[in-house]
């Protein structure tokens, strides 16, 4: 990959695209440090990433590079846009009008993009209101500022929580729209998928900040939450070294599985087209083990965290929330079982959406192709469906193991390094890095072909 980047910088046009991409990503990181007036940062951060914090919100904070936990301008990050894209993608399967749009080429793509933007704004408003209601409650969040309600400092808004809510909803929604705009500009003018790169940078930034904090402890320049200096601990170097080794091993294993695929050979018979005789050809259909990517994990973590979020909004459900936290908190038997079942269910569900055996078999038959030993049409669809289910089973097992292995492995390097790289974060980093490398290689190859033709 480093060789690809070096070759890309040698080309003037690609170099401009790369520099523009880095500039827009820098603007995104800059927005992650712009504070929003009216938010008690310490209370807000402790309610998300503290010992009793919400795991799903902690996961989202990791994707935003810590912006959500810090309550900054880009606190919502790219989350509303991702959720809107998923919703539109799922609706496209069930709503005929959206399905027609998806088949109308560029014009249909514009319509779907505009619909995604509208849903993004709606979701950003809903999530902003949810943040105000959840963290503005003194029952769920203990404030460190006198006169504040929960994590909301209403002193700046004449003591009215609703006024603070309106202001912060507008600010957070505008921040989410700005992040969406940055992602689209990277996709149009830069290199790679802008949305994926923003998530990629957010995850790496979270890990980088954690490592820097560890080095501060090593050199004796770290401070605690109260501002008191932390004693120097040179022994933390061993924890950092062990963390780096474990990270390399886990990333290697994830990359190995992510690149693994089952290739189904397809043969094409001789064809006569006009006055030309087309020779027999052969190709293959690549079927990835993790066809659904990280979506099964994101859906599973969201669903298992959703009940606790709802119960924390209702003070009368404090007993139910305590029962849920005792039985379904991270590490409990029921949490592990339910999470494993959800991952398996969503892995198969998303695999069916991503790969349709009937459509693939129909396309193969229409182009005069066939699978050796399998009759065209329905038998081919059944054969592909059988292979898809087997591959998805192994992919689901892999995702289930990946949901628990990183936290267990990183715990050996220290409890403060357990959440540096989440399972979802590791999978996203690997997939985005591989996709970015492929796009760079394709652009370099395209430029070389143009030079050859000239």
N, C-alpha and C positions, 0 to 999 in steps of 0.2 A: 504493500500500500504506500509506503514512503517513497518507493521508486516511482510509483504512478504520480504522486503529488509533485515530485521533482521534475518529471517529464512535463506535467501540466503547466508548471511555472515557466517553462521554456517557450511556450506558445503565448503570444501577446493577447489574443482574444480570450483564451481560457484563463490566463492570469488575471485579466480584468474581472471576469466572472467570479473567480475565487476571492479576490480582494473585496468585491462587493458583498459576497456571501459573508465573509468574516466581519465586515463593517456592520451589516444588519444584525448579525448575531451579537456583536458588541453592544449595539443599541438595546437589544433584548436584555442582555445581562445588566446594562446600566439601569433599565427600568425596574429590575428586580431589587434595587437598593433605594428606590425613591419611596420614602415613608408616606403613609396616608394619615393626615391629621384625624385625631379622635380615637385612635386605636392604642390600647395599652399593650405594647409589644411583648413584654415579659409574660403577662397573663395569657395572651393569645398563643404564644409559642409553647408554653407549658401545657396548655389545653390540647394541643395537637401532637407534639412530639414528646411530651412528658411521660412519666411511668404509667399514668392512667389515660393517656391520650387516645384519640380515635385512630385506629390502624389504617383505615382507608384514606383519611385525610393526611396521615403521615406519608402514605405512599404517593398521594398527589403532590404533597410538598416536595418530596424528593424529585419528582418529575419536573417541577417548576424551579429547581435549583434552590430550594429553601424560601422562595418568595411567598408561598402561602403561609408558612409558619411565622415569617417576619411581618406578614400583613402589609406588604408593599403594593405599589401600583399594579404590578403584574401578578398579584396574588392568585388569581384564577388561572393565569397562564394560558396554555392552549387547550385546557381541559374542556371548556364549553364547545369549542370547534370540533374536537375529537368525538365528543358525545353526539353532537349534531350530525357528523359524518356517519357514525354508526347507525343512528336512527334512520337517516335517509337511506342508507344501504339496506337496512332490514325492511323498510317500507317499500323499497323498489321491488322486492320479491313478491309482496302481497298486493300492491296497488297497481292496476294495469296502466294508469296514466303515467306513473313514474317509470314503469318498465318501458313504455313507449319512448319516454324522454331519453332513457339510457341507450336506446338504439337509434337515436336521431343524429348521431355524430356530434359535431362541434356545437350546433345550435341546442341540442338536448343537454349537452354538458354544461352550457351556460345557464340553462334553466335550473338544473340540479344544483349548480354552484350558488346561484342566488337564493334558492330555497334553503340550502345549508347555512348560508350567512344569516338569514332571518331566524332560523331555529337557534343558531349560535347566540344571537342577541337575546332571544327569549330565555334560553338556558342560563346565560350569564346573569340576567336580572333575577331569575329564580334562585340561583346559587348565591348571589350576593345577599338577597333577602334571608336565605337560610343561614348564612354566616352571621348576620346581624341578630337574628332571633336566637340562634344557638349560643353564641358567645356573648350576647348582651344580657343573658340571664344570670343573675347572681347565684341562682341555685346550682348551676352546672360549672361556673367558672368563678374562682375567687380572685377578686381584683386587688391589685397592689397600689392603687391610686385612690385617695379619699374622695368620696362623692361619685365615683364611677360605677356604672352598672355592668358587672361582669368584666369583660375585656374591652368595653366601649366607654371611653371617657366622655360622658355627656356634659361635663363642665364646659366644654368648648361649644356646646350647642344649647346653651341656656337651660340645661337640665332635662331636655326632651330627647328621649331615645328615638322617637319616630323621625325627628329632624336629622339626627345623626345617621339614621338608617337610610333616609333619602339621599343624603350627601354621599355616603359610602357606597350605596348601590350604583349611583351614577359614575363614581370614580372607578369602581371595580369593573363595571360593564364597559366603560371606555377603555380601560386597560386590556380587557379581553379582546375587544375589537382591534386595538392597536397591535396586539400580538398576532391576531389572525391576519392583519394586513402585512405585517413583517414576513410571516410565513409564505403568503402568496407572492410577495415581491421576490423572495429568495427563489421560489419555484420558477417564476417567470424570467428573472434576470440573472440569477446566479447558477449554482451547480447543485443538483440534488433536490430532494423534496424538502421544502422549507419547514413544513410542520414537523417532520421527522427529525430534522437537524436541530430545531428548537428544543424538542424533548431530549435529544442526545446531549446537547450542551447543558441543559438543566441537570441531568443526572450526573454528568462528569463534574459539574460545578459543586454539587452536593458532596460528592466523594472528595474532591480537592479541598473543600473547606474543612472537612473532618480530618484529613491528613495533616493540614496546616496546624490545626488545633493540637494534634498529638505532638508535632514538632515543637510547638510553643511550650508544652509541658516538659519536653526533653531539655530545652534550653532555659527553662525557668522563667519564661516571660508570659505565662498564661494567667488568667484571672477567672474567678468563679462568677456566678450570677450576681452576687452582691458586690462585685468589684474588688474582692480581696485577692491578693496574689496566691497562686498555687505553687506548692513546693516543687523544686526541680526533681525530675525522675528520669535518669539516664537509661534505666532499665526498659523504658517504653520503646527504645530502639528495637529491641527484640520483638516486641508486639507488632511494630510497623513492618519489620522484615518478614515476619510470619504472615501478616496480612497480605503483603505484596505477593508472596509465593502462592498462597491460597487463591488469590485473585487471578493470577496467571493460569493456574491449573483449572479453575472453574471456567474461565473464559475460553481456554483451549477446548474443554469438553463441550461447552455450549456451541462453539463454532463448528466443531466436528459434526455434531448432530444436526446443526442448522443447515450445513451444506450437504448432508446425506439425502439421497433421493432414490426412488425406485423408477427405473426407466422401462416403460412398456414399449417394446419394439412394434413399429407399424410398417407394413409393406404396401407399396403402391404398384399396381400392375401397369403394363404398357397401355398407353392411351393414345388415341388418334384425335388431334385437335386441328381441324381444317386440313391443310396439306402436310402437317407435321406429325411425326411419330414421336411421342414422348417415351423415353426409356423408363424401365422399371426403377423405382427408387425405394429407399428405406429411411425411416426416421424413428423417433421415439417420443413418448409422452413422459416428461419428468414429473413425478409425484413426490412432493416433499413430505418428510415425516411430520414436521411441525407446520402443516399447511395453514392452520389457523393463527400462527404466530403467537403473540402474547395476549390476544383478545380473550381466550378462555380464562387466563389468570386475572385479567382486569375485571371481567364480569363476575368471577367467583369472589374476589376480594370485596367488590362493591356490594354484592348481595349479602354476604355474611356480616358486613359492617353496617348495612342499612338499618336493621332493627334497633341497634344501639343508638344510632343517630336520631331515629324517630322517638324512642323512649326518653332520650335526654331532653327533648323539646317539651315534654309533658311532665310537669312536676308531680302529678298524681301517680305517675308510673315509676316512682323511685324504687319501690320494692322489686318490680319486674326488671328494672335496669340492673339492680344489684344481683338478681338471680341470673340474668343473661351474662353479666360480666364474670360471674363465678363459674359458669358452665361453658361459655363460648368465648372466653378470652384466649389469646394466642398461647398455644402449648397444651391446652386441655384436650382430652380424648375426643370429646364431641366436636370441638373446633377442627381437629385434624380429619375426623371422619366426614363431617359435612363439607369441608373444603375439598377433600379428595373427590367426593361424589359430584360436587358442582363442577370441578375441573373436567372430569370425565364427560359429564353431560354437555357442557359448552364446547368441549373439543370436538365431539361428534356433531353437535349442532352446527358449529361454524364450518366444519369440514364439508357438510352437505351444501352449505351456501357457497363456499369457494369453488367446489368441484361438482359439476352436474354430469353424471355418467351418461344420461340420455342425450344431452346436447353434444357431448364429445363423440359418442358413438354415431350420432346422426351426421356430424361433420366429417367423420372418417369415411362413412359410407358414401356421402355425397361427393367426396373427392377421390373415390375409387380405391380407398385404402382398406386394409383388413389386418387383423392380428392373426399370426400363424396358429392354425388349429382351432380358431374361434370363428363362427359364422357371423357375418355382418348383421347390424340391427340390434334387436333385443338381446341376443346372447352376448354380444360385445358389451352392451351396457351393464348386463349382470356381472360379467367378468371384471369390468372396471370398478363396479360398485363393491365387489368382493375384495379386490386389492385395496381400494380406498379405505374400507372398514378395518382391514388388518393393519395398514400403515397408521391409521388414526389411533388404533389401540396402543401401539408402541409410542406414538406421540403423546397420548394422554398419560401414559405411565411416566414418560420422561418429564412432562410438565408437572405432574404430581410430586415427583422426587425433587424437582427443581424448586418447588414451593417451600421446601423445608431445609434442603441441604445447605444453601448459602448461609442462612442464619446460624445453623449448627456449626458449620465450619468456621465462620468468622468469630464465633463466640470463643474459640480457642485463642484468638489474638487479642481478646479484651471485650468486655461488655459494651464499651463505648464505640466499638467498631462493628457491632452486629448489624446496624441499620445503614451502614455507609452505602452498600450496594444491595438493593432489594432484588428479589428474584425477577420481578418484572423489569426492573432497571437493567439488569444484566442482559436479558434477552433483547431488550430494545437497543441497547448499545451495540450488541453484536450484529443485529440485523441492519441497523442504520449504517454502521461502518462498512459492512459488505456491500450494501446497496450504493453507498457513496463511491466506493472504489469502482464498482461496475460502471456507474455513470461517467466517472472521470475517464475510465479506459475507453468507453464508447465515444466520448467527445474527442479524445486524443486520436483515436482511429479515424474518426470522421474528418478531422483536420488533415491528417496524413493523406487520406484518400483525395481530398480536395487539392492538396499540393501535388500529388501524383498526376491528377487529371490536367492541372495547369501546365 
